[in-house]
Amino acid sequence: RLQIENDLRPGLERRAFEVYYQPTVALRGNGLTGFEALVRWHHPERGLVMPATFIGVAEETGVILPLGMWVLEEACRQLAEWRVDEPNWHDLSMSVNLSPRLFGQPDLVRQVSSVLERTGLPGRCLKLEITEGLLIEDPEVAARMIAELREMGIGICLDDFGTGYSSLSYLKQLPIDNLKIDRSFVSDIPGDANDCA
């Protein structure tokens, strides 16, 4: 853990991180609807390091702030580029995970707006994924920030729903566009009667 902490900042400075793009597909019609940006770390000794190994440490050390903004900008730049190359891709969206530390930044909305302006990506093509924990800490601030982001046309996804507090009241109170239900809720459907219920 200490080694990861020591290697994170130099890794960011050396541009050892890369964004992978996982396609999202509509079940009805099998059409491509967009992409989800996933960060990977090309460590000089460990090879390809998955987010589960380093994101927690990045959150604790604050490295997540520059790393998260870099991923956001890189993902927006890539989709803007694809939209130019592929005319049929104008309606596709890019989903980017927003860390709790980033969401807590008072100038987040301004930063996101600047990224969209620099990359030329319309706000309607961006979806920011947040976790339930962000909504618990300060629901009023969260609601205000989400409303400001949505005014820019940005979609808001609630990620990993079902792994934390899972209160349905959040879905009533907050302007959420998409709900990503955790696989633990659906992995045994249709075999398990409780999961089906």
Secondary structure as the mmCIF struct_conf table of DSSP 4:
data_model
#
loop_
_struct_conf.conf_type_id
_struct_conf.id
_struct_conf.beg_label_comp_id
_struct_conf.beg_label_asym_id
_struct_conf.beg_label_seq_id
_struct_conf.end_label_comp_id
_struct_conf.end_label_asym_id
_struct_conf.end_label_seq_id
HELX_RH_AL_P HELX_RH_AL_P1 LEU A 2 GLU A 13
TURN_TY1_P TURN_TY1_P1 ARG A 14 ARG A 15
STRN STRN1 PHE A 17 VAL A 25
TURN_TY1_P TURN_TY1_P2 LEU A 27 GLY A 29
STRN STRN2 LEU A 32 HIS A 43
TURN_TY1_P TURN_TY1_P3 PRO A 44 ARG A 46
STRN STRN3 GLY A 47 VAL A 49
HELX_RH_AL_P HELX_RH_AL_P2 PRO A 51 THR A 61
TURN_TY1_P TURN_TY1_P4 GLY A 62 VAL A 63
HELX_RH_AL_P HELX_RH_AL_P3 ILE A 64 ASP A 85
HELX_RH_3T_P HELX_RH_3T_P1 PRO A 87 TRP A 89
TURN_TY1_P TURN_TY1_P5 HIS A 90 ASP A 91
STRN STRN4 SER A 93 ASN A 97
HELX_RH_AL_P HELX_RH_AL_P4 PRO A 100 PHE A 103
TURN_TY1_P TURN_TY1_P6 GLY A 104 GLY A 104
TURN_TY1_P TURN_TY1_P7 PRO A 106 ASP A 107
HELX_RH_AL_P HELX_RH_AL_P5 LEU A 108 THR A 119
TURN_TY1_P TURN_TY1_P8 GLY A 120 GLY A 120
HELX_RH_3T_P HELX_RH_3T_P2 GLY A 123 CYS A 125
STRN STRN5 LEU A 126 THR A 131
HELX_RH_AL_P HELX_RH_AL_P6 GLU A 132 GLU A 137
HELX_RH_AL_P HELX_RH_AL_P7 PRO A 139 GLU A 151
TURN_TY1_P TURN_TY1_P9 MET A 152 GLY A 153
STRN STRN6 GLY A 155 PHE A 161
TURN_TY1_P TURN_TY1_P10 GLY A 162 GLY A 162
BEND BEND1 THR A 163 GLY A 164
HELX_RH_AL_P HELX_RH_AL_P8 LEU A 168 GLN A 173
BEND BEND2 LEU A 174 LEU A 174
BEND BEND3 ASP A 177 ASP A 177
STRN STRN7 ASN A 178 ILE A 181
HELX_RH_AL_P HELX_RH_AL_P9 ARG A 183 VAL A 186
TURN_TY1_P TURN_TY1_P11 SER A 187 GLY A 191
HELX_RH_AL_P HELX_RH_AL_P10 ALA A 193 CYS A 196
#
